Structures are given as C-alpha cells and as structure tokens.
Amino acid sequence: SIEASNYFYRPMYFLSLWLDGWLFGLNPLGYHLHALVLLLASGLVLVELIRRLSQDSLWAWLAGGLLVLSPVATSTGAWLSAAHLDLLGGVLYLSSLLAFVRYRQSGSRGWYLISLALAVASLLSKEAMVTLPLVLLIVDRTIGRSQRERRWSLLPFLPFFGILAAYLALRTYMLD
C-alpha cells in the first residue's frame, strides 16, 4: 500500500482498488458505478450536514446538487482512479464532519467515536484530508456556536489532532 516513489501512503485507496478488482475484475462498469455511488453519497452527506447546520433544506439540497453536478465532481466520477482517491476521501471527510456535528448537537459519544473512526479512514485515503481537525474546529466555533452552551473547550478536538500527529508519524515511518 505504498507508492514510495511518489511519497504517498494511502492504504484505504489501495484497499478500495483491491475490493473493486475482486468484485468487478476487468469490467469498467463496476468501477464507474462505484464512483457514482461515492459521488451521490458525498452529495447526500453534504445535504444532511448543511441541513443540520443551517436548518434550511432548500440551501442544503442546492449545495448537494451543486456538488454532484459540478463539472469538477463529474469529471472525478468519470476517472476510475480518481474515484478511489478524491471521492472516497471526500465522502469519509464529510461523513466525519457530519458525525462530529451530530455529536455536538446530541452529546452522543457514539457519534463522536464514529467521527474519529471516519477521520482515520479519510486520512488513510488521501493526504489532503489533513485539514479535517482544523475544519472541525472552525465549523464548531462559527456555525455551530449558536446551537451549543456558552462554555467551550478544546478537549473534544484534541483526539483529532492526535490522530493527525499519529498519521504524520506513521506516514513518515512508512515512507522513510
């Protein structure tokens, strides 16, 4: 699961490719359907995320539709290798963010643990997902502030930054 010549460590990407190869063999239709499912899942997760943050279904569906129909997203869905990189990482990233928002709104530890697990999976999918801890912090401090109590703590964010540090250490070790 290492592309040392390119300095990439993406085990979830390779696992996804392996599963597609096992399921679909050399039939490109299966790979394209997988990309389509990931693209649609990203759009639906974005709809739910924006709906929860804004309480406005119209804007949520508009944003989700723009994500799915955007020329950038559709071209990503058309390239078989990009489906595993960009779409898989993106849906895991958005899902982690959604699970964290649900945790902050409900206080459920289950949603918090799901968010942590999805954060790990997104980091192991693509390096660009390193922004997740900071985005969680920004979303929580800006958009989610009115939905919480006045007291605020960095404590819920520390495990996400710890996961990021562990990922960077693992990546350095694996690629060194």
N, C-alpha and C positions, 0 to 999 in steps of 0.2 A: 504493500500500500504506500510505497514511497517513490516519488519522482525526484530523486536527489539531484539530478542534473538541472531541474527547474526550481529546486528549493520549495517543493510543495509537499505537504503532509496532509492527505485527505482520505482517511480510511473510510468514512461514510460514503464518499464519492465512489470509491472502488467497490465497496460492498453493494451499492446500488447498481453499478455496472455489472457486477457478477450475478446479482439476482436477476437482472433483466436478461443477461445472457443465458442463465439457467432456464428462465421461464419462456423466452421468446426465440432463443437460438439466433439464427441469422435473419429472422423475419423483422424488417424495419417497422412494420405496422405496430407491433407491441411496444417498441421503444417510443414511437410517436404518441401512442395512446397514453403511455406512462407520463410523457412530457405534458400532454393535455390535462391529465388528472392533476399533476402538480401545479400547473398554471391555474386551473379552476379552483383548486384547494387554496392557493395563495389569495386569489380574489375573494373567496368566501371568508377566509380568516381575516382579511383586511376589512371586509364589510362588518363582521362582528366586532372587531377591535374599535373601529370608528363609531359604530353604533353605541358601544358601551361607554366610550369616552365623551361623545357629544350628545347622546340621547336623540340623535336625528337620523332616522332611517334613510331619508332621501339622500342626504350627503354621503352616507355610508355606502349605499348602493351605487351612487355615482362614482365614488372613488374606487370601489371594487371593479366596476365596469371599465373604468379607465385603465386600471392595472391590467385586466385581462385583454382588453382590446388595443392597448398601446402597441405601436409598431416595434418598440424595443422588446416588449414581453412576447409578442407573437413570433418575432424572429428567434428569440431564445427558445421558444417552444418548438420551432422548426428544426433547430440543430440538435442532433441526438446527444452529443457530448455535453452541450450546454445545459440540457435538461437536468442532468445529474449534478452539475455544479451550481448554476445560478438558481434554478427553480427549487431544487432540494434544499439548498442552504437558505433560500429566501422563505420558503414555507415553514421551515423549522425556526427561523429567526422570528417571523411574525407570530408563530404559534407560541413561542416562549414569551414574547411581549404580551400577547393576549392572556396567557395563563397568569402572568405577573399582575396584569390589570385586574383580572378576576380575583386573584389573591388579595390585592389591596382593597377591592370593593367588598369582598365577603369575609376576609380574615381566615379563610380556609388554608390550613397547612398543606393540604393535598394539592391545591393549585400552585402553591409555592414550590413544592417538590417537583411537580410536572414542569414548571418553568425552568428550574435548574437543570433537569434532565434534557429538556429541549435545547437549552443553551449549550450544553456539552455537545449534543448532536449537531447543532448548527456550526459550532466551531470546528468540529471534525469533518464538516462538509466543505467549507471554503474559508479561506483566511480573512476575507472581508467582513466576516461576522464578528470580528474582534470589537466592533463598535457597540455591541449589544449592551454591556453593562452601563456605558455612558448614556445610551438612548433610554434605557430603563430609568435611570436617574432623572434625565431631563423630562421625560413624559410624566413621571411621578410628581416632580416638583412643579411643573407648569399646568398641564392639562388635568391631572388627577387631583390636584391640591384641593379643589372645592368639594371633592367627594370624600375627604378624609377628616379626621380630627385635627385639631390645631397642632398637637405635638408631632414632631417629625424626627426621624432618626436615620442615620446611615446604616444601621445594623442590617436591615434586610438586603442591602446591596453588597455587603462585604463578601458573601459566598460567591457572587457573580464575578467580582474582581479576583477572588481566589481561584475560581475556575479558569479565568483568563490567564492568571500567572502560571497555573499548573499546565495549561495548554502551551503557553510560550516556552516553558521549561521542557516539556515533552517534545515539542517541535524542534527545539534547539538540539536536544539529545538525539532524536531520530535522524536529523539531517546533518549532524556534525561530522 
